[in-house]
Amino acid sequence: MVTFRIERLNREFLRLIADILANRLKNDAVNGVVLTQVDCSRDLGHAKIYYTLLNDDGKEEAGRALEAFSGKIRGFLGREMHIRQIPELRFIFDDSERKARDLEALIDRVINEDTHGKK
């Protein structure tokens, strides 16, 4: 069960990490990264940061760059947030949008087949 405090920290981590990626890190690999969700553990030991890309071309390169910058991002977070422990950051590619598009296309195809098959 996620507590109110953890939910609040998840939102704050999401806001701050997005700001850090957009304004403080100068790297072309992270320019198209869009953060979708942050999921912190209850003890703040670990945080999973889910991201997607504006275009799927540099998926591996963006993942490597985010992992390489995780220590630097933690440093920025430590200076910005007033909490005892900044979690270890783990970046995970979020492909739920692609899955949703695939599912929508499948539903459209079934509807079209059903509509044309009844005539």
Sequence and secondary structure as in RCSB ss.txt:
>XXXX:A:sequence
MVTFRIERLNREFLRLIADILANRLKNDAVNGVVLTQVDCSRDLGHAKIYYTLLNDDGKEEAGRALEAFSGKIRG
FLGREMHIRQIPELRFIFDDSERKARDLEALIDRVINEDTHGKK
>XXXX:A:secstr
   HHHHHHHHHHHHHHHHHHHHT   GGGTTEEEEEEEE TTSSEEEEEEEESSGGGHHHHHHHHHHHHHHHHH
HHHHH   S   EEEEEE  HHHHHHHHHHHHHHHHHHHHHHH 
